[in-house]
Amino acid sequence: MTKKIHETNRPFYVDDWTWDTYLALHPLRAIVNPVLEQDMVNSYITMYTQGGRMPTFPVLFGDYACMNSFHSTIMILDDYRKGLRNFDVNKAYEGMVKNATEVTMLPWRNGPKTSLDEFYYAKGYFPALKKGEVETVPQVNPVERRQAVAVTLGASYDNWALSEMAGELGKKDAQMKFGTRAGNYKNLWNDNVKMFMPKDNSGNWINIDPKFDGGMGGRDYYDENNGWTYLWHVQEDMPGLIKLMGGKTMFENKLDQLFREPLGRSKYEFWAKFPDATGLVGQYSDGNEPSFHIPYLYNFTNSPWKTQKRIRLLLDVWFKDNIFGIPGDEDGGGMSAFVVFSSMGFYPVTPGLPIYTIGSPVFSKVTINLENGKQFTMIANNCSVVNKYIQSAKMNGQLLKNPWFTHEQLINGGTLELEMGRKPNKSWGVE
């Protein structure tokens, strides 16, 4: 970061594509290789100390200002809450705060905050341009654009994580300040459209087609994906998102619609503008990272069995052992981590909350050898291609009625045992 050679007695890592890896790869590594994960966090802190900001996409030649958001904040909170603390926590927090208050949120840009960042701090959303409006802020990347909705949603999650970290460290004023910012996603909820939509700098809605507008990759408003993907980009506050949608039933209906909503045009036309939106099932894109948690959101409804159905369908369709490969870019290990978690039968919907939600295991038995010498075992009795639905569950011999378990339960060792069947048990997992 200083363009000089430094010496260290601790492993130092670069080449981490955080926008892609905070969702599943870092949480997976926190389980299977926590020593390496802590060394990686320490590397981020070293880079912050040398370079003056917490990196977003650290690569061989420095911090590459790739994609958007400061998701290392989420990554560090997630590790901290899982007991991975072999790093300077206070220095990490210092870097998180600096990113949230002094560094620009503009996609694909490094540097100090701009007028758009100041607008976000004051108004609670990143302002967008109307269709055809000429860019006036010179710092905006002319190709990557403002990505106004994606930036607002990503920053809300980042600020939630920063607020939670402040709370962990007893910094109450900062917890309140960034906790308020965490709710900024609500400022772009258009209740008439039932989508997250862009606003201009006067607070007026910009009327767009959330399926298709926004230029290449939808980058004026979203990023690599359209409004149907970013509709679910509030992992940090699922109760709040459910409330915006009108309750559990409306939330579930919208999920159903996602998987069957047509493109509204030819695939040729759609993919010419959204080449990253691959692995399509309706408007759901299994080939791009922001979608990975979406099939698991049925566990927040009265139909957890639909998560089991969707996950097994997606694994079977898009991740077969054949010449077709995978449905999108691997992107630093992000997609493989999604497959590993989903094949084992659970997934971290909200990095930063040390909780896993249950899907549908591909294997009848999975054993994780933990660093502390214990084992966590997943057993899926009668598991098969047909028998993909959970009939009942036990955690360490005790009935488990909800489709969740904690990282503490995992790391302490034990057994999660599922009874599988060919028809869904529609009452299991319903709170």
C-alpha positions as CSV (number, residue, x, y, z in Angstrom):
1,M,0.0,0.0,0.0
2,T,3.0,2.3,0.5
3,K,4.8,1.0,-2.7
4,K,7.6,-0.2,-0.4
5,I,8.6,-3.6,0.9
6,H,7.5,-4.5,4.4
7,E,8.5,-7.3,6.6
8,T,6.1,-9.4,8.7
9,N,6.1,-12.5,10.8
10,R,2.4,-13.2,10.1
11,P,0.9,-14.4,6.8
12,F,-0.2,-11.5,4.6
13,Y,-3.0,-11.9,2.1
14,V,-4.2,-9.9,-0.9
15,D,-6.6,-10.7,-3.8
16,D,-9.9,-10.8,-2.0
17,W,-12.9,-9.6,-4.0
18,T,-15.0,-8.6,-1.0
19,W,-18.2,-7.6,-2.8
20,D,-18.3,-11.3,-3.9
21,T,-16.7,-13.1,-0.9
22,Y,-18.3,-11.5,2.2
23,L,-21.6,-13.4,1.5
24,A,-20.5,-17.0,1.7
25,L,-16.7,-17.5,1.3
26,H,-15.6,-15.6,4.5
27,P,-18.4,-17.2,6.6
28,L,-17.3,-20.6,5.2
29,R,-13.7,-20.0,6.0
30,A,-14.6,-18.8,9.5
31,I,-15.8,-22.4,10.1
32,V,-13.2,-24.6,8.2
33,N,-10.1,-22.4,8.5
34,P,-10.5,-19.7,11.2
35,V,-6.7,-19.2,11.6
36,L,-6.4,-18.2,7.9
37,E,-9.6,-16.0,8.2
38,Q,-8.1,-14.1,11.1
39,D,-4.8,-13.6,9.2
40,M,-6.9,-12.2,6.3
41,V,-8.6,-9.7,8.6
42,N,-5.3,-8.7,10.0
43,S,-4.1,-8.2,6.4
44,Y,-7.0,-5.8,5.9
45,I,-6.0,-3.9,9.0
46,T,-2.3,-3.8,7.9
47,M,-3.5,-2.4,4.5
48,Y,-5.6,0.2,6.3
49,T,-2.6,1.2,8.5
50,Q,-0.4,1.6,5.4
51,G,-2.9,3.0,2.9
52,G,-5.2,5.2,5.0
53,R,-8.5,3.4,4.2
54,M,-9.9,-0.1,4.7
55,P,-9.6,-1.7,1.3
56,T,-12.6,-2.8,-0.8
57,F,-10.9,-5.1,-3.3
58,P,-7.3,-5.7,-2.2
59,V,-5.3,-7.1,-5.1
60,L,-1.6,-7.6,-5.9
61,F,-1.0,-4.0,-6.8
62,G,-3.0,-2.4,-4.0
63,D,-6.6,-1.6,-3.3
64,Y,-8.6,-2.0,-6.5
65,A,-11.7,0.2,-6.3
66,C,-14.0,-2.5,-7.8
67,M,-17.8,-2.8,-7.5
68,N,-19.4,-0.8,-4.6
69,S,-19.8,-0.7,-0.8
70,F,-17.5,-1.4,2.1
71,H,-18.4,-4.9,2.8
72,S,-15.2,-5.6,4.8
73,T,-17.2,-4.0,7.6
74,I,-19.7,-6.8,7.5
75,M,-16.9,-9.4,7.2
76,I,-15.1,-8.2,10.3
77,L,-18.3,-7.9,12.4
78,D,-19.2,-11.5,11.3
79,D,-15.8,-12.8,12.3
80,Y,-15.8,-10.9,15.6
81,R,-19.2,-12.3,16.6
82,K,-18.0,-15.8,15.8
83,G,-15.2,-15.4,18.3
84,L,-12.4,-14.8,15.7
85,R,-10.6,-11.9,17.3
86,N,-6.9,-12.5,16.7
87,F,-6.5,-9.0,15.2
88,D,-6.5,-5.4,16.4
89,V,-10.2,-4.9,16.9
90,N,-10.0,-1.2,17.7
91,K,-7.8,-0.5,14.7
92,A,-10.3,-2.4,12.5
93,Y,-13.2,-0.3,13.9
94,E,-11.2,2.9,13.2
95,G,-10.9,1.8,9.6
96,M,-14.6,1.0,9.3
97,V,-15.5,4.4,10.6
98,K,-13.2,6.2,8.2
99,N,-14.7,4.4,5.3
100,A,-18.2,5.3,6.5
101,T,-17.4,9.0,7.0
102,E,-14.5,10.1,4.9
103,V,-14.1,7.8,1.8
104,T,-16.3,8.1,-1.3
105,M,-19.0,5.4,-1.8
106,L,-18.9,6.0,-5.6
107,P,-18.6,2.7,-7.5
108,W,-15.1,1.9,-8.9
109,R,-13.6,5.0,-7.2
110,N,-11.0,5.4,-4.4
111,G,-10.6,8.8,-2.8
112,P,-12.2,11.3,-0.4
113,K,-15.9,11.8,-0.1
114,T,-17.6,13.8,-2.8
115,S,-20.7,16.0,-3.0
116,L,-22.8,12.8,-3.6
117,D,-21.5,11.3,-0.4
118,E,-22.4,14.5,1.5
119,F,-25.9,14.3,0.0
120,Y,-26.2,10.7,1.2
121,Y,-25.2,11.7,4.7
122,A,-27.7,14.5,4.8
123,K,-30.7,13.0,2.9
124,G,-30.3,9.2,3.5
125,Y,-30.1,8.0,-0.1
126,F,-27.7,8.2,-3.1
127,P,-29.3,10.5,-5.7
128,A,-29.8,9.2,-9.2
129,L,-29.9,10.9,-12.6
130,K,-33.0,10.9,-14.8
131,K,-32.9,8.8,-17.9
132,G,-30.7,10.8,-20.4
133,E,-29.6,13.4,-17.9
134,V,-25.9,14.3,-18.3
135,E,-23.6,13.6,-15.4
136,T,-22.3,16.7,-13.5
137,V,-20.1,15.1,-10.8
138,P,-16.6,14.6,-12.3
139,Q,-15.6,11.9,-9.9
140,V,-18.3,9.5,-11.2
141,N,-16.9,6.7,-13.2
142,P,-18.3,7.2,-16.7
143,V,-18.8,3.5,-17.4
144,E,-19.8,2.3,-13.9
145,R,-22.2,5.2,-13.3
146,R,-23.8,6.1,-9.9
147,Q,-25.5,2.7,-9.2
148,A,-27.7,4.8,-6.9
149,V,-30.1,2.2,-5.6
150,A,-27.4,-0.5,-5.2
151,V,-25.1,2.0,-3.3
152,T,-27.9,3.0,-1.0
153,L,-28.8,-0.6,-0.2
154,G,-25.2,-1.7,0.2
155,A,-24.4,1.3,2.5
156,S,-27.4,0.5,4.6
157,Y,-26.0,-3.0,5.3
158,D,-22.5,-1.6,5.9
159,N,-23.8,1.0,8.3
160,W,-25.9,-1.7,10.1
161,A,-22.7,-3.7,10.6
162,L,-20.8,-0.7,11.8
163,S,-23.6,0.2,14.2
164,E,-23.5,-3.4,15.6
165,M,-19.7,-3.3,15.9
166,A,-20.0,0.0,17.8
167,G,-22.4,-1.7,20.1
168,E,-20.1,-4.6,20.7
169,L,-17.4,-2.1,21.7
170,G,-19.6,0.0,23.9
171,K,-19.6,3.0,21.7
172,K,-23.3,4.0,22.2
173,D,-23.3,7.3,20.3
174,A,-21.7,5.7,17.2
175,Q,-24.1,2.8,17.5
176,M,-27.1,5.2,17.3
177,K,-25.6,7.3,14.5
178,F,-24.9,4.4,12.2
179,G,-28.0,2.5,13.3
180,T,-30.0,5.4,12.0
181,R,-28.2,5.2,8.6
182,A,-28.8,1.5,8.6
183,G,-32.5,2.2,7.9
184,N,-31.7,4.3,4.8
185,Y,-32.8,1.5,2.5
186,K,-36.4,2.5,3.4
187,N,-35.9,5.9,1.7
188,L,-35.9,4.2,-1.8
189,W,-38.9,1.9,-1.2
190,N,-41.6,2.9,-3.7
191,D,-44.8,1.5,-2.2
192,N,-46.7,2.0,-5.4
193,V,-44.3,-0.1,-7.4
194,K,-43.3,-2.4,-4.4
195,M,-39.6,-2.1,-5.5
196,F,-36.5,-0.2,-4.5
197,M,-36.5,2.7,-7.0
198,P,-34.2,5.7,-7.7
199,K,-34.9,9.2,-6.6
200,D,-33.4,12.4,-8.0
201,N,-31.6,15.0,-5.8
202,S,-35.0,16.8,-5.3
203,G,-36.5,13.7,-3.7
204,N,-38.7,12.8,-6.7
205,W,-39.1,9.3,-7.9
206,I,-37.5,8.5,-11.3
207,N,-39.9,6.4,-13.3
208,I,-38.0,3.5,-14.7
209,D,-38.6,-0.1,-15.7
210,P,-36.7,-1.9,-12.9
211,K,-36.3,-5.0,-15.1
212,F,-34.4,-3.3,-17.8
213,D,-33.6,0.4,-17.5
214,G,-30.3,1.9,-16.3
215,G,-27.9,1.3,-19.2
216,M,-25.4,-1.5,-19.4
217,G,-25.8,-3.8,-16.4
218,G,-28.5,-1.4,-15.1
219,R,-25.6,0.6,-13.6
220,D,-27.3,4.0,-13.4
221,Y,-29.5,2.5,-10.7
222,Y,-28.5,-1.0,-9.8
223,D,-25.3,-3.1,-10.5
224,E,-24.9,-6.1,-12.8
225,N,-28.5,-7.1,-11.9
226,N,-31.9,-5.4,-12.1
227,G,-34.4,-4.3,-9.6
228,W,-35.8,-7.8,-9.1
229,T,-32.5,-8.9,-7.6
230,Y,-32.0,-5.8,-5.5
231,L,-35.5,-6.1,-4.1
232,W,-34.1,-8.7,-1.6
233,H,-30.9,-6.9,-0.8
234,V,-31.8,-6.1,2.9
235,Q,-30.4,-9.2,4.6
236,E,-29.6,-7.2,7.7
237,D,-33.3,-6.4,8.4
238,M,-35.6,-9.0,7.0
239,P,-38.4,-8.1,9.4
240,G,-38.2,-4.6,8.1
241,L,-38.3,-5.7,4.5
242,I,-41.3,-8.0,5.2
243,K,-43.1,-5.1,6.7
244,L,-42.5,-2.9,3.7
245,M,-43.9,-5.6,1.5
246,G,-47.1,-5.9,3.5
247,G,-46.4,-8.9,5.7
248,K,-45.3,-12.6,5.4
249,T,-48.0,-13.6,2.8
250,M,-47.2,-10.7,0.5
251,F,-43.5,-11.4,1.0
252,E,-43.9,-15.0,0.0
253,N,-46.1,-14.2,-3.0
254,K,-43.4,-11.8,-4.2
255,L,-40.8,-14.5,-3.8
256,D,-43.0,-16.9,-5.8
257,Q,-43.3,-14.2,-8.5
258,L,-39.6,-13.7,-8.7
259,F,-39.0,-17.3,-9.8
260,R,-41.7,-17.1,-12.5
261,E,-41.6,-13.5,-13.7
262,P,-40.8,-13.3,-17.4
263,L,-38.0,-11.3,-18.9
264,G,-40.5,-9.3,-21.0
265,R,-38.2,-9.5,-24.0
266,S,-36.0,-11.9,-25.8
267,K,-33.0,-13.5,-24.0
268,Y,-30.8,-12.0,-26.7
269,E,-32.0,-8.5,-25.8
270,F,-31.9,-9.1,-22.0
271,W,-28.4,-10.6,-21.9
272,A,-27.1,-7.9,-24.2
273,K,-27.7,-5.5,-21.4
274,F,-27.3,-7.8,-18.4
275,P,-24.6,-10.3,-19.3
276,D,-23.9,-11.0,-15.6
277,A,-27.5,-12.1,-14.9
278,T,-27.0,-15.7,-15.7
279,G,-28.5,-18.9,-14.3
280,L,-31.9,-17.5,-14.7
281,V,-35.1,-18.9,-13.2
282,G,-37.6,-16.2,-13.9
283,Q,-36.0,-13.0,-12.7
284,Y,-33.8,-14.9,-10.2
285,S,-30.1,-15.0,-11.3
286,D,-28.2,-17.9,-9.7
287,G,-25.0,-16.9,-11.6
288,N,-24.4,-13.7,-9.6
289,E,-23.6,-13.2,-6.0
290,P,-26.3,-10.8,-4.8
291,S,-28.9,-13.6,-5.5
292,F,-27.3,-16.3,-3.3
293,H,-29.4,-15.7,-0.2
294,I,-32.7,-15.3,-1.9
295,P,-33.9,-18.9,-2.1
296,Y,-33.4,-19.2,1.7
297,L,-35.8,-16.3,2.4
298,Y,-38.8,-18.7,2.3
299,N,-37.6,-19.6,5.8
300,F,-38.9,-16.2,6.9
301,T,-42.3,-17.1,5.6
302,N,-44.9,-19.7,6.5
303,S,-43.5,-22.0,3.8
304,P,-39.9,-23.0,4.6
305,W,-40.5,-26.1,2.4
306,K,-40.1,-23.8,-0.6
307,T,-36.5,-23.1,0.4
308,Q,-35.9,-26.8,0.3
309,K,-37.5,-27.2,-3.1
310,R,-35.7,-24.2,-4.6
311,I,-32.3,-25.0,-3.3
312,R,-32.3,-28.6,-4.6
313,L,-33.7,-27.4,-8.0
314,L,-31.0,-24.7,-8.4
315,L,-28.2,-27.1,-7.4
316,D,-29.5,-29.7,-9.8
317,V,-30.0,-27.4,-12.7
318,W,-27.0,-25.1,-12.5
319,F,-24.2,-27.1,-10.7
320,K,-24.2,-30.5,-12.4
321,D,-21.0,-32.4,-12.8
322,N,-20.7,-32.1,-16.6
323,I,-19.2,-30.0,-19.3
324,F,-21.5,-27.0,-18.8
325,G,-19.6,-25.9,-15.7
326,I,-21.2,-23.3,-13.4
327,P,-23.8,-20.6,-14.3
328,G,-21.6,-17.5,-13.7
329,D,-18.3,-16.1,-12.7
330,E,-16.6,-17.9,-9.7
331,D,-15.4,-14.4,-8.6
332,G,-12.8,-15.3,-6.0
333,G,-14.5,-18.3,-4.5
334,G,-17.9,-16.8,-3.8
335,M,-19.9,-19.2,-5.9
336,S,-18.2,-22.3,-4.8
337,A,-18.8,-21.3,-1.2
338,F,-22.5,-20.9,-2.0
339,V,-22.5,-24.5,-3.4
340,V,-20.6,-25.9,-0.5
341,F,-23.0,-24.4,2.1
342,S,-26.1,-25.3,0.1
343,S,-24.9,-28.9,-0.5
344,M,-24.2,-29.3,3.3
345,G,-27.7,-28.1,4.0
346,F,-27.4,-24.6,5.6
347,Y,-26.5,-21.1,4.7
348,P,-25.6,-17.7,6.4
349,V,-28.3,-15.4,5.1
350,T,-27.0,-12.4,7.1
351,P,-23.3,-12.2,7.6
352,G,-22.9,-10.3,10.8
353,L,-25.5,-12.4,12.6
354,P,-23.9,-15.7,13.7
355,I,-27.0,-17.7,12.6
356,Y,-27.4,-20.3,9.9
357,T,-30.7,-21.2,8.1
358,I,-31.5,-24.7,7.0
359,G,-32.0,-25.7,3.4
360,S,-32.0,-29.2,2.0
361,P,-28.8,-31.3,2.2
362,V,-27.5,-33.1,-0.9
363,F,-25.6,-35.6,1.2
364,S,-26.9,-38.0,3.8
365,K,-24.0,-37.2,6.1
366,V,-21.6,-34.3,6.3
367,T,-19.0,-34.0,9.1
368,I,-17.0,-30.8,9.7
369,N,-13.8,-31.2,11.6
370,L,-13.5,-28.1,13.7
371,E,-10.3,-26.3,14.7
372,N,-11.1,-26.9,18.4
373,G,-11.0,-30.7,17.9
374,K,-14.8,-31.1,17.9
375,Q,-17.0,-32.2,15.1
376,F,-20.3,-30.9,13.7
377,T,-22.3,-33.5,11.9
378,M,-25.2,-33.1,9.5
379,I,-27.3,-36.2,9.0
380,A,-30.1,-36.3,6.5
381,N,-31.9,-39.7,6.9
382,N,-33.4,-41.1,3.7
383,C,-32.0,-38.2,1.7
384,S,-32.2,-38.6,-2.1
385,V,-33.0,-36.7,-5.3
386,V,-36.7,-37.4,-4.5
387,N,-36.5,-37.1,-0.7
388,K,-35.5,-33.5,-0.5
389,Y,-38.1,-32.2,2.0
390,I,-37.5,-32.0,5.8
391,Q,-40.1,-34.0,7.8
392,S,-38.6,-33.3,11.2
393,A,-35.3,-32.1,12.8
394,K,-33.3,-32.7,15.9
395,M,-30.3,-30.8,17.3
396,N,-28.3,-32.9,19.6
397,G,-31.3,-35.2,20.1
398,Q,-33.7,-32.3,21.0
399,L,-36.6,-31.5,18.6
400,L,-35.8,-28.5,16.4
401,K,-38.9,-26.7,15.3
402,N,-37.4,-23.7,13.6
403,P,-35.2,-23.7,10.4
404,W,-32.2,-22.1,12.2
405,F,-29.3,-22.8,14.4
406,T,-26.4,-20.7,15.8
407,H,-22.7,-20.6,15.1
408,E,-22.2,-21.3,18.8
409,Q,-24.1,-24.6,18.4
410,L,-22.0,-25.5,15.4
411,I,-18.7,-24.6,16.9
412,N,-19.5,-26.5,20.1
413,G,-19.9,-29.7,18.1
414,G,-22.9,-31.9,17.9
415,T,-25.3,-33.3,15.5
416,L,-28.1,-31.8,13.4
417,E,-30.3,-34.7,12.3
418,L,-33.0,-34.4,9.6
419,E,-35.6,-36.8,8.6
420,M,-36.2,-36.4,4.8
421,G,-39.2,-37.3,2.7
422,R,-40.6,-37.0,-0.8
423,K,-43.5,-34.6,0.1
424,P,-43.1,-31.4,2.0
425,N,-44.1,-31.2,5.7
426,K,-45.7,-27.8,5.4
427,S,-45.9,-27.3,9.2
428,W,-42.2,-27.9,9.9
429,G,-40.2,-24.7,10.5
430,V,-43.2,-22.4,10.6
431,E,-42.9,-20.0,13.5
